Amino acid sequence: MPRSLRWTDSRDIAIALCEAKPEIAPLSVRFTDLHRWVTELPGFSDDPLKSNEKILEAIQMMWLEEVE
């Protein structure tokens, strides 16, 4: 079973997104889609309402770093 993911686990979330969405360019993703995809990840257990633009941007930048 995957470990529990929270909004603060940006690197782990980025790795999971790389695996789940390998065909997606991270900078092309709207924050609304990114938010949904994160909350749909296996093991995500944080409150969906606790995210904000800063958190989503950090995840997006970490995802970009993982892709490159």
ABEGO torsion letter per residue (X at the ends): XBBBBBAABAAAAAAAAAAABAABBAAABBAAAAAAAAAABBGBABBAAABBAAAAAAAAAAAAAAAX
